[in-house]
Amino acid sequence: MFFLIRFRLSFFLFPPLKKLRRKSLLFCFGNVAAQRRRQHAITVAKERREAVVRTKRLCRVGVGGGGDDQLTYDDDGDGGDMMIDAEQSILEAQTCSAVQDLKLAMLFQGKGAMQKRVAALREVRRLLSRSEFPPIEAAIKAGAIPLLVQCLSFGSPEEQLLEAAWCMTNIAAGKPEETKELLPALPLLIAHLGEKSSLPVAEQCSWAVGNVAGEGEELRNILLSQGALPSLARMMLRNKGSTVRTAAWALSNLIKGPDPKAATELIRVDGVLEAILQHLKKADEELATEVAWVVVYLSALSHVATSMLVKSDLLQILVERLGMSNSLQLLIPVLRSIGNLVAGDAHVASTVLVIGQSITDSILPALIKCLESEHRVLKKEAAWVLSNIAAGSVEHKKLVYASEAVPLLLRLLVTAPFDIRKEVAYVIGNLCVAPSEGSGRPKLIADHLVFLVSKGCLPGFIDLVRSADVEAAKLGLQFIELVLRGMPSGSGPKLVEKADGIDAMERFQFHENEELRCMATKLVDKYFGVDYGVDDE
């Protein structure tokens, strides 16, 4: 069995997992690493939607100049626009009427026809932007989609194109079945991402495409098959901040997987890697945040992208951002990107995080800052990154062990919420084992183990054994084995018994999970058999 250290390193007294060939210790979980990184990216997508930034964004004001035309977005609604049923019914009736007016305007061929179309479009857009719950269904049932597609045709006036794309943006922010109604519009939306359209039109269309991509894998695949990715990628090369920000956000929705092909395709687009580095290094925090999310999915899903990113200056730039910024929205994707890069490429720790270099000296203080933060997500992410660093060489383990991170980790192991305690446990476990050559079991770092146990970490691991989480329980059992095997003068069993470890292990006697049951049974039989305590009598 293995101490599953965030994609790398393993130790324990039980047999290794099947079907995994070992080239060296650092590569022993190569296949598992890729799978866990992809799963982590899917989890990131869900957490980002629910807790940090909505996958879809309602457009309340559009792109272009100032006032009513300045690009902004609404992630959470305006809070004061909740409508009672009667008001919602009125809004829906107004929307149906506005769509009918748009139909008439589209048929009108006389003087001022363009102005009539734009005015009618603007009224539909205004109604779709007003409420916390826009009347999208009413607009669709009234026949808005074919009219909007017609309004988006090439050769139409720019104002008309903007209003039509804006309406589609908000329809795409609706329910899944409402978003799918935009399928006939996708080819035109994607076509307007190109250089033949003005920058404001391209930007508004990229917003609509981003909302469609945020709906799910099925629609992402359709967008990818229709060529959305290269067009959005080229928009990241522009100089206008809001355009790059919207394109980066749309791309992060488009490549989020689980298939890694889109992420690989994106990083291979000429100029994209350079643009990512430039925006992360020089851009404001809002733009850097969107670009950092692109890096999260690139590094989580694509081996090709990870390799290219690691060979660039990206890690240094990310560490600098981590140390300088206090923005939660930026720090989360930066931390996840760093963790993905360290976990995803076995050479990062040995060739980039070299002891004595500035980047290595900078990363620990930045991570400690996050561990000290009041934000739960930052603590968890920082512990995850530290677990990857601590899974490296003995020198990296000593670097973490000697830092101010250890007292924080020991406290968090006892006081933090469960998900943070679990991440912290990986760090502490990794600090106690050293890589061994070949396929042998990693060696104990005895002084690390003795010190950490003396500081009270064992009860924290025993609490994990009692948890319902199988991974956490396994983690706890593995650390108990280290204590039983590695504490000097055979003191391990007494320490485990004093911390109620025997009782915690015995709960697995009839556990449904065979692996945990076998692990616990072997430990109890080996260290607490019939002869246990005889010498003390």
Backbone hydrogen bonds, N-H to C=O, Kabsch-Sander energy under -0.5 kcal/mol:
donor,donor_aa,acceptor,acceptor_aa,energy
4,L,2,F,-1.1
5,I,3,F,-1.5
5,I,8,R,-0.6
5,I,9,L,-1.2
6,R,4,L,-1.3
8,R,5,I,-4.4
9,L,25,L,-0.7
20,L,17,L,-0.6
23,K,21,R,-0.6
23,K,24,S,-0.5
27,F,24,S,-1.2
28,C,25,L,-1.2
30,G,27,F,-1.8
33,A,29,F,-3.0
34,A,30,G,-1.7
35,Q,31,N,-1.8
36,R,32,V,-2.8
37,R,33,A,-2.5
38,R,34,A,-2.2
39,Q,35,Q,-2.3
40,H,36,R,-2.3
41,A,37,R,-1.9
42,I,38,R,-1.7
43,T,39,Q,-2.2
44,V,40,H,-2.8
45,A,41,A,-2.2
46,K,42,I,-1.9
47,E,43,T,-2.8
48,R,44,V,-3.0
49,R,45,A,-1.9
50,E,46,K,-2.4
51,A,47,E,-3.2
52,V,47,E,-0.9
52,V,48,R,-0.9
53,V,48,R,-2.5
58,L,74,D,-1.4
60,R,58,L,-0.8
62,G,68,D,-1.0
69,D,66,G,-2.0
70,Q,67,G,-1.3
72,T,61,V,-1.0
74,D,58,L,-1.8
75,D,73,Y,-0.6
80,G,78,D,-1.2
88,Q,84,I,-2.4
89,S,85,D,-2.4
90,I,86,A,-2.0
91,L,87,E,-2.4
92,E,88,Q,-2.4
93,A,89,S,-2.2
94,Q,90,I,-2.5
95,T,91,L,-2.1
96,C,92,E,-2.3
97,S,93,A,-2.2
98,A,94,Q,-2.4
99,V,95,T,-2.4
100,Q,96,C,-1.9
101,D,97,S,-2.2
102,L,98,A,-1.9
103,K,99,V,-2.1
104,L,100,Q,-2.1
105,A,101,D,-2.3
106,M,102,L,-2.2
107,L,103,K,-1.2
108,F,104,L,-1.3
113,A,110,G,-1.3
116,K,112,G,-2.1
117,R,113,A,-2.3
118,V,114,M,-2.6
119,A,115,Q,-2.4
120,A,116,K,-2.4
121,L,117,R,-2.8
122,R,118,V,-2.8
123,E,119,A,-1.7
124,V,120,A,-1.9
125,R,121,L,-2.9
126,R,122,R,-2.7
127,L,123,E,-2.0
128,L,124,V,-2.1
129,S,125,R,-0.8
129,S,126,R,-0.6
130,R,127,L,-0.7
131,S,127,L,-0.6
132,E,81,D,-0.8
136,I,134,P,-2.4
139,A,135,P,-1.9
140,I,136,I,-2.5
141,K,137,E,-2.7
142,A,138,A,-1.7
143,G,140,I,-1.6
144,A,139,A,-2.2
147,L,143,G,-0.8
148,L,144,A,-2.5
149,V,145,I,-2.5
150,Q,146,P,-2.0
151,C,147,L,-2.2
152,L,148,L,-1.1
152,L,149,V,-0.5
153,S,150,Q,-1.3
156,S,153,S,-1.5
161,L,157,P,-2.3
162,L,158,E,-2.8
163,E,159,E,-2.2
164,A,160,Q,-2.4
165,A,161,L,-2.7
166,W,162,L,-2.3
167,C,163,E,-2.3
168,M,164,A,-2.2
169,T,165,A,-2.2
170,N,166,W,-1.8
171,I,167,C,-2.0
172,A,168,M,-2.7
173,A,169,T,-0.6
174,G,171,I,-1.7
179,T,175,K,-2.7
180,K,176,P,-2.1
181,E,177,E,-0.5
181,E,178,E,-0.8
182,L,179,T,-1.9
183,L,180,K,-1.7
185,A,182,L,-1.6
186,L,182,L,-0.9
186,L,183,L,-1.0
189,L,185,A,-2.4
190,I,186,L,-2.7
191,A,187,P,-2.2
192,H,188,L,-2.1
193,L,190,I,-1.6
194,G,191,A,-1.4
197,S,194,G,-1.3
202,A,198,S,-2.6
203,E,199,L,-2.6
204,Q,200,P,-2.3
205,C,201,V,-2.5
206,S,202,A,-2.2
207,W,203,E,-1.6
208,A,204,Q,-1.8
209,V,205,C,-2.6
210,G,206,S,-2.4
211,N,207,W,-1.9
212,V,208,A,-2.1
213,A,209,V,-2.8
214,G,210,G,-1.7
215,E,212,V,-1.6
216,G,213,A,-0.8
220,R,216,G,-2.1
221,N,217,E,-2.5
222,I,218,E,-1.6
223,L,219,L,-2.5
224,L,220,R,-2.7
225,S,221,N,-2.4
226,Q,222,I,-1.3
227,G,224,L,-1.4
228,A,223,L,-2.2
231,S,227,G,-0.9
232,L,228,A,-2.3
233,A,229,L,-2.7
234,R,230,P,-2.2
235,M,231,S,-1.3
236,M,232,L,-1.0
236,M,233,A,-0.8
237,L,234,R,-1.3
238,R,235,M,-1.4
244,V,240,K,-2.2
245,R,241,G,-2.7
246,T,242,S,-2.4
247,A,243,T,-2.5
248,A,244,V,-2.8
249,W,245,R,-2.3
250,A,246,T,-2.5
251,L,247,A,-2.6
252,S,248,A,-2.3
253,N,249,W,-1.4
254,L,250,A,-1.8
255,I,251,L,-2.2
262,A,259,D,-0.5
264,T,260,P,-2.2
265,E,261,K,-2.6
266,L,262,A,-2.4
267,I,263,A,-2.0
268,R,264,T,-1.0
269,V,266,L,-1.6
272,V,269,V,-2.0
273,L,269,V,-0.5
275,A,271,G,-2.2
276,I,272,V,-2.7
277,L,273,L,-2.2
278,Q,274,E,-2.4
279,H,275,A,-2.8
280,L,276,I,-2.3
281,K,277,L,-1.8
282,K,278,Q,-2.6
283,A,279,H,-1.8
288,A,284,D,-2.7
289,T,285,E,-2.0
290,E,286,E,-1.4
291,V,287,L,-2.1
292,A,288,A,-2.4
293,W,289,T,-1.7
294,V,290,E,-1.3
295,V,291,V,-1.9
296,V,292,A,-2.0
297,Y,293,W,-1.8
298,L,294,V,-2.4
299,S,295,V,-2.8
300,A,296,V,-1.4
301,L,297,Y,-1.8
302,S,298,L,-2.0
303,H,301,L,-0.5
306,T,302,S,-2.4
307,S,303,H,-2.4
308,M,304,V,-2.1
309,L,305,A,-2.8
310,V,306,T,-2.5
311,K,307,S,-1.4
312,S,308,M,-0.5
312,S,309,L,-0.9
314,L,309,L,-0.7
317,I,313,D,-2.0
318,L,314,L,-2.9
319,V,315,L,-2.4
320,E,316,Q,-2.1
321,R,317,I,-2.4
322,L,318,L,-2.6
323,G,319,V,-2.0
324,M,320,E,-1.9
325,S,321,R,-2.5
328,L,326,N,-0.6
331,L,327,S,-2.9
332,I,328,L,-1.9
334,V,330,L,-1.9
335,L,331,L,-2.8
336,R,332,I,-2.4
337,S,333,P,-2.2
338,I,334,V,-2.4
339,G,335,L,-2.6
340,N,336,R,-2.6
341,L,337,S,-2.4
342,V,338,I,-2.5
343,A,339,G,-2.4
344,G,340,N,-2.7
345,D,341,L,-1.2
348,V,345,D,-1.8
351,T,347,H,-2.8
352,V,347,H,-0.5
352,V,348,V,-2.6
353,L,348,V,-2.4
354,V,352,V,-1.8
357,Q,354,V,-2.1
361,D,357,Q,-2.1
362,S,358,S,-1.7
363,I,359,I,-1.7
364,L,360,T,-0.9
366,A,362,S,-1.5
367,L,363,I,-2.3
368,I,364,L,-2.8
369,K,365,P,-2.1
370,C,366,A,-1.4
371,L,367,L,-2.2
372,E,368,I,-1.9
373,S,370,C,-0.8
376,R,374,E,-0.6
379,K,375,H,-1.8
380,K,376,R,-2.2
381,E,377,V,-2.7
382,A,378,L,-2.7
383,A,379,K,-2.2
384,W,380,K,-2.0
385,V,381,E,-2.3
386,L,382,A,-2.5
387,S,383,A,-2.1
388,N,384,W,-1.3
389,I,385,V,-2.0
390,A,386,L,-3.1
391,A,387,S,-0.5
392,G,389,I,-1.8
397,K,393,S,-2.1
398,K,394,V,-2.6
399,L,395,E,-2.0
400,V,396,H,-2.2
401,Y,397,K,-2.9
402,A,398,K,-2.2
403,S,400,V,-1.3
406,V,403,S,-1.0
408,L,404,E,-0.8
409,L,405,A,-2.7
410,L,406,V,-2.6
411,R,407,P,-1.8
412,L,408,L,-2.7
413,L,409,L,-2.2
414,V,410,L,-0.6
414,V,411,R,-1.0
415,T,411,R,-2.5
416,A,412,L,-2.0
420,I,417,P,-0.6
421,R,417,P,-2.3
422,K,418,F,-2.3
423,E,419,D,-1.4
424,V,420,I,-2.7
425,A,421,R,-2.2
426,Y,422,K,-1.3
427,V,423,E,-1.4
428,I,424,V,-2.4
429,G,425,A,-2.6
430,N,426,Y,-2.3
431,L,427,V,-1.7
432,C,428,I,-0.5
432,C,429,G,-1.1
433,V,430,N,-1.1
434,A,443,K,-4.0
440,G,437,E,-1.1
443,K,434,A,-1.6
445,I,432,C,-2.6
446,A,444,L,-0.9
448,H,445,I,-0.5
449,L,445,I,-2.2
450,V,446,A,-3.0
451,F,447,D,-2.0
452,L,448,H,-2.6
453,V,449,L,-2.5
454,S,450,V,-2.3
455,K,451,F,-1.4
456,G,453,V,-1.8
457,C,452,L,-1.6
460,G,457,C,-0.6
461,F,457,C,-1.3
462,I,458,L,-2.2
463,D,459,P,-2.2
464,L,460,G,-1.2
465,V,461,F,-1.7
466,R,462,I,-1.3
467,S,464,L,-1.1
470,V,468,A,-0.5
473,A,469,D,-2.6
474,K,470,V,-2.4
475,L,471,E,-2.2
476,G,472,A,-2.4
477,L,473,A,-2.3
478,Q,474,K,-2.4
479,F,475,L,-1.8
480,I,476,G,-2.2
481,E,477,L,-2.1
482,L,478,Q,-1.6
483,V,479,F,-2.2
484,L,480,I,-2.8
485,R,481,E,-2.4
486,G,482,L,-3.2
487,M,483,V,-1.7
490,G,487,M,-0.9
491,S,488,P,-1.6
495,L,491,S,-2.0
496,V,492,G,-2.5
497,E,493,P,-2.7
498,K,494,K,-2.7
499,A,495,L,-1.4
500,D,497,E,-1.9
501,G,496,V,-3.3
504,A,500,D,-1.6
505,M,501,G,-2.2
506,E,502,I,-2.4
507,R,503,D,-0.8
508,F,505,M,-1.9
509,Q,506,E,-1.8
511,H,508,F,-1.4
514,E,512,E,-0.8
517,R,513,N,-2.3
518,C,514,E,-2.7
519,M,515,E,-2.4
520,A,516,L,-2.6
521,T,517,R,-2.2
522,K,518,C,-2.4
523,L,519,M,-1.9
524,V,520,A,-2.5
525,D,521,T,-2.7
526,K,522,K,-2.4
527,Y,523,L,-2.5
528,F,524,V,-2.2
532,Y,529,G,-1.6
534,V,531,D,-1.8
536,D,533,G,-0.8
537,E,534,V,-1.5
